[in-house]
Amino acid sequence: MSKSDSRTVGAMREIRDAALAAGWTVEHSGGNHLRWTPPAGQGGPVFTSATPSDRRAVANMRRDFRKHGLIV
């Protein structure tokens, strides 16, 4: 695992921990994707890759959660 891979994994753990602490739920939606469901009243689900394949993956996840009111 390269340094950038380990940073990506660490950043994804940070996002996961913040989302779960804020009341979000996560489940596999098939294939290598995750379905993140916000607490009631905060919009629809967010779908992300379970195994990010590019350097923008974490930034895109942060953007998608931010649109639903979760700042990570």
C-alpha positions, -999 to +999 in steps of 0.1 A: +000+000+000+014+034-010+014+064+013-014+080-007-035+048-004-031+048+034-040+085+036-072+077+015-081+049+038-075+071+069-096+099+055-124+075+046-124+062+082-126+098+095-156+104+072-172+072+083-167+079+120-181+114+117-212+102+097-220+074+121-216+098+151-240+122+134-267+094+131-261+083+096-264+046+087-243+028+060-249-005+041-236-022+011-257-014-019-243-041-042-210-044-059-184-022-043-207+007-033-220+020-001-254+036+006-252+062+033-286+072+047-288+105+067-309+110+098-346+118+091-352+151+074-317+156+059-324+145+023-318+114+004-290+088+005-254+093-006-238+066-027-200+061-026-175+036-037-164+012-010-129+011-026-120+045-040-101+043-072-088+078-078-073+107-059-105+127-060-126+101-042-123+115-007-129+151-019-160+139-037-173+121-006-167+152+015-186+173-011-216+149-012-219+148+026-215+186+028-246+189+005-265+170+031-253+191+060-225+169+074-192+188+074-163+163+074 
